[in-house]
Amino acid sequence: MNDTLVTLVGNAATGVEFRETATGGMARFRFAVTPRRWDREKQLWTDGHTSFYTVWAWRTLALNLSGSVSVGEPLVVHGRLKVREEEREGQRRTFVDIEAVAVGHDLTRGTAAFRRVLRGEPALTARAGSAERSGASARPEGFTGPDGPDGPEDLGDPGDSGKPYGSATKRPTDRQKAGKELASVP
């Protein structure tokens, strides 16, 4: 395969939206990357233009992201670069997506405590209100994208006045509950 693999360092711009699909979990969130440069004339660091990416994750990575990442947290994202163009309302727009292979917290800006998730232990990865326990359909109605029924779709920019983004299904209490469940495992 001739995939373009990239590694980005930035911050989670939105909460992680997690959904159950027929093939397993799917998660997405917006990721902000702002370059910093040393200005010799002013003798200080300045921020460059912020770029936004939509990060997609599948199966186990998606589930672990939903219980581990919150808005504003510094992350390192490694994955396949996908650039697509669409025409909406007569305007051509370009979207840049990252199909995540690995995501982790940026330890140059803080600390993290890793907890291994054991395979075959559904209680460790179960989320409050998940589709499995509520008996709801595995894939939300109308959830489609350019790569098929479970593929990426446009979320818009966080600053867009168009389609709003940020209606994440994850609540802070879910993360706390998942942490207590994981902490109780030997």
N, C-alpha and C positions, 0 to 999 in steps of 0.2 A: 504494500500500500504506500501511496505517496501522500500521506497526511502531513499537514503542517502542525507540528507540536510546538506549543508556546508555554512559557512560564511567566505568570503575571504576579506582581506584588501590589496589593492595594487594600481596600476596605470594603466590607459588605455594605452596599448602599441601601438594600431593602432586606426585609426578613425573608427567610427561606420558605417558599411555598411548596408543600409536599402533597402529592396525590398518589393514591394507589391506582395502578393500571393492571391490565390483564397479564402483563409480563413482569410485574414487580413494581416497586416504588419508583417515582419520578420526582425530582426536586429541581427548582430553579430559583435564582435570585439575581439581582443586579449587582455588578461589581464595579467599583470606581477605582481608577488608577490615575494618580496625579504625580507627574515627574517633578522632582525638586532639583534645582540647579544653584550653584554658587555664583552670585553676582559679584564679580571682582571690584566693580566700581563702588557699589554700595556696601561691600563687605558683609553680606548676609545671604541667607538662603531664600530663594523665591520659588513659588509654586508655578508650574506650567499649566497648560490646558488639561482639564480632567477628561479622560475617556471613559465611557461606560460600556460594559459588556454584559450580556446575559449568559450566566453560567448554568449549564444543564448537567444533571447527574442522574444516574440510573441505579436501580436495585439497592444493594447494601450501602454504597456511597451516598445515595439519596437519603436513605433512612438515617444514617449517621449524621449527615449534614443537618437534617431537620432538628435533631436533638443537641447539636453542638454549636451552631453559628447564630449569632444575633446581629442586628443592625449596628454598624460602626466598628465591628471587630476587625483587626488587621489579619489578612489572610495571604497565603501563597496558593495560587491555583495553577495546576499543570494540566493541559489537555489539548484537544484538537481544535484548531481555529477553523471556524465556518463563517464565511462572509456571504450574505445574500442581499439581493435587491428586490424590492417590491414596489409596485405602483399603487398608490392609494389616493383617491380623490384627485387624480390628475398629476400627482407629484411622485417622483421617484425617490425612494428612501433606501438607505443602506443600513443593514443590521449586522452587527458582529456578535457571534455566539461562540462560546467555548464549551465543548463537550468534555467535561471534567474527567480526568483519569485519576487525579489525586488532589486533595484540598487539605490544607493544614493551617493552623494559626502561625502567624509570623512571630517567632520567638525573639527577634531582635527588639520587639516592642512590648513584650510581656511574657508571662509564664503560662503554662497549660498543664493540666493533669490528664494523662491518657488513661482510658479505661477500655480494655479489650472486650469486644462483644463476641460471645460464644455462639457459634452456628447451632441451629436447631433449638435454641432457647427463645421461643416467641415472646415470652414475658419480658425479655430484656430489650426488645426493639419495638414492642407494642406501644402505640401512641393513644392517648386519651381521645375517644371519639373517632377512632379510625374506622375505615369502611368495613373492615373484617368484623368488628364487634357490633357495628350498628346494622349490619345486613344490607348496606347500601351497595350500589353498583360499583364494580372495581374501577371503572373509568368514568369520570364525570361527563355528562352529556355535552356535546359541542366542543370538547377539548381536542383540537386538531392543530397541526402545524405543517410546514413544508416538507418534513421528512416522514409524513404518514400520520396515522391517528394518534400515536403516542409521541410524536416528534416535537421539536421546538416550535414555538409560535412567538409572535411579537408581543413584547410586554410594554413597549414604549419607553421613553426616557422618564426617569423620575420627575423631571421638570415639565414633561409634556402636559398640555391642557387637554389632550385627546383622551385615549383610553387610560383610565387610572390603573396604577400598579401599586401593590403594597397590601392587598387584601390577603395577606399570608394566613394560612390556616394554623400556624404554630402560635401558641400562646406561651408567654414566659413560664406559666405554671407547668406546662408540658415538659419543658426542659428541666425544671426542678424535680418533677416527678420521675422523669427518666433517670436523672442523676441518683436519686434515692434508690431506685430499683437496681441500678448498676452497682451501687456501693454495697448493696446487701449480698452480692454474689461473692462466694469465697474465692 
